[in-house]
Amino acid sequence: MRSPLSIRDQQRLAGVHPDLVRVVERARLAVPFIVVEGLRTKERQAKLVAIGASRTLNSRHLTGHAVDLAYWLDDGDGVPETGEVRWDWPLARQVAAAMKAAAEAEGVALVWGGDWASFPDGPHFELDRRSYP
């Protein structure tokens, strides 16, 4: 099967756990989104904590067990750079529903950051630590 993801998205998934990549690819068939970020360096994570975009230096992004996704409104040319990236919650919930359905279909334990009570993170998806330590 050819990946439904753009070359840019595939590059951003480099180093991400293959089970999570499968889920992202399946979900992308249902909802338009872009991969914002996958694997991170410790330095990048520290910067995100410093600006308040993250609360942990022990992110699942550091091990390739997490991705950030954003809803993408294609302007018709299929190029993410010219479409509109959207961060609003109703659209994040659409991405989450597609990711959860894809995870279930793939048999992958997934956690959505939007379900977190203390620091809801709509773009964030990670493999469940109980199944993927």
N, C-alpha and C positions, 0 to 999 in steps of 0.2 A: 504494500500500500504506500502510495506517495504521501508524504507528510502534508497536512493541511496548513502547516505553519510556514511563514516566510523564512527566507534565508537568515534574516536578521534575528527572528525569534529562535531559530535553531541554534544560531551562534550563542545566544544568551542562555541557552539550555546546556551548553557545554559544561561538563562536570556535574550535572544534576543526575540524581539517581534514576536509572532507567525506568523504574516503576512509576515514578512521578512524571517522567517525560511521556510515557504511554497515556497517563491520565490527561495530561495537558493536550496531547494530540487528539484524543477522543473528544474531549470537551470542546475543542476548537471547531469541531464539525457542527456543533449545535449553536454556539454563540460566538460572535466576533470579539476577539480580544487580542492584545499584544502581550508578549512577555517583557516585563519591565526589567526584571532582574532575577537571576538564579544564584549561582555560586558567588560568594563574596570573599574578599580578603579580610583579615583581621583589622587592617588599617581602615578599610571602607566601613566596616561595622563600627569601629570606634568613632569615626566621624558622624555616623548616623545617630549614635547614642549622644554624642556631644551636642548635636542640634535638636535633639528631642524626637527624632523620627523613629527611634527604637529605644527600648528600655533595657536591653541585655547585650552583653559582650559574648554571650553563649548562644548566638542565633543558629537556627538550623540551616541558614544560608551558608554558614562557614563549612558545612560538611556536604553540601549538595542535596540536602533533604527539604529544601523550601524554594518556592518561587513567589514572585510578586507579579500579578496580572492586572491589566486595566482594560476596561471595555473600550472598543475601538469602533468608531463610526467611519466606515470606508466611504471616501468621496467618489468611489467608482473606479479608481485606477488600480486598486489592490496594493498600493504602496503605503505602509504605515506612516511614513514621514509627511504625507499630504492628507491623511485622514485626521479625524479628531479623536483624541484620547479623552475619555471621560472618567471621572473619579466619584460621581455621585452614587449614593447608597442604593437606590433602586436598580441601577445598572450593575453595581457590584454584586447585588443579590442574584441577578441573572447569571453572571459568571459563576458564582458560588453554586447555584443549582446545577449548572452544567458540569462543574467540576465534581460535585458530590455524586451525581448520577454516573459520571464516567468512572469515578473511583469504585463505586459499587459494582459496575459492570466488569471492571478489571480485577476486582477482588483486592483492592488496595485500601489500607486504612489511612484516611485523610482527615486532617484538621483544618478548618477554616478560621483564620484570624478574626473574621467578622463575628464569630460566635463567642469570642472572649469577652467576659464581663468587665475586666479591669482596664483593658487597653484594646478596644476593638480595632482591628486592622483589616479593613475590607479587601485590599489587594493581596493579602498574604495567605498562602496555602502551604501546608507542610505535611510530611509523612508522620503519622502518629508514632510518638516515641515508644509506646508499648510494643509496637510491631516492628519498628525500625529504630533500634537504640543507637 
